[in-house]
Amino acid sequence: MAPRDRGQGAGLSGYAQLGVPFTGRPARLPPDVRIGLVMLAPRCTYPQHSHQGITESYVAVSGAFSENDMGVYAPGSVILNQAGQTHRITPGQADPCLLLFAWTGPTENLRDDRLAFD
């Protein structure tokens, strides 16, 4: 699930789920929650997508970003995307963006998350 470079920036980005051992089950987290970090390079757009049956929240840890071109969010901002809601993330022009994310939903949806890219 790595962001794609659509000709907008270097495309340097990555993500990691936290507390998930190789079994795919969360360690010390409720079974209906996944948390992790995503880092996006400046000008690298995470493409428009949605999560079926999974609600996704972001907390901005560092760097500014825009979601769906609906304003600029600074560190400390919280964004909530309801299950199935289409969204796209674009960091600022100069600095990378680090986001903490949380996915909530039925365990089978979290285990078999299938992003729907537009």
MOBEL-V472845 format. One record per backbone hydrogen bond with DSSP energy under -0.5 kcal/mol. CO is the residue of the C=O (numbers start at 1). NH is the residue of the N-H. If there is no record, write none. Layout:
[[CO NH] [CO NH]]
This chain:
[[4 6] [7 9] [11 13] [12 41] [14 39] [16 37] [18 35] [19 21] [19 27] [21 24] [25 21] [26 28] [30 33] [32 105] [34 103] [35 18] [36 101] [37 16] [38 99] [39 14] [40 97] [41 44] [42 10] [43 45] [44 91] [45 47] [46 89] [48 118] [49 87] [50 52] [50 116] [51 53] [51 54] [51 84] [53 106] [55 104] [56 81] [57 102] [58 79] [59 61] [59 100] [60 76] [62 98] [64 92] [65 73] [66 68] [66 90] [67 70] [73 65] [74 77] [77 60] [79 58] [80 82] [81 56] [82 85] [87 49] [88 68] [89 46] [90 66] [92 43] [97 40] [97 99] [98 61] [98 62] [99 38] [100 59] [101 36] [102 57] [103 34] [104 55] [106 109] [106 110] [107 111] [108 112] [110 113] [113 115] [114 52] [115 117] [116 50]]
